């Protein structure tokens, strides 16, 4: 008769399960929101004036645009005085020098980047910080393996999203051309 112990098998199984659970719990610490396609957003009615700018297919190839050039555009828009308006301004209205809010500055930056052939960017509506009382608009851009937050209302230059606190720039909705997305935190997706 031979005796076989089941304890080594059970110990390995418990260790693998614990390591898996630990790994999965760490993933949420580095979580980026998932973007789920939606047919409409609460902002659709307000954005009618800028819809043509978002959906235009202008992709001129003017060569590679550097981060330094994008930072210069952010500086130009940042220097425009802040002034809230209910209606979304077009880039031409924003360029007139009249006060502009975050929506106007973000759309103007999005348009200029698109005009110069840049891709992998999205217009975002969300909160500047998780405790902010009102929404905010900015542009996110992915280039050369990095993701940047471009906020010409508050910042003077692009910020690498990995360098920002997790409680800042909390997206709710994203717009890429004619496509619309709702941001969902990956921790919620992991729970379901």
Secondary structure, DSSP 8 states (H G I E B T S, - for coil): -----SHHHHHHHHHHHHHHHHHHHHHGGG---EEEEES--TTTTGGGGTHHHHH-----------HHHHHHHHHHHHTS-B---SS---HHHHTTSS-B-HHHHHHHHHHHHHHTT--SEEEEEEEEETT-SS-EEEEEEEETTEEEEE-TTT-SS-EEGGGS-TTEEEEEEEEETTEEEEEE-HHHHHH-
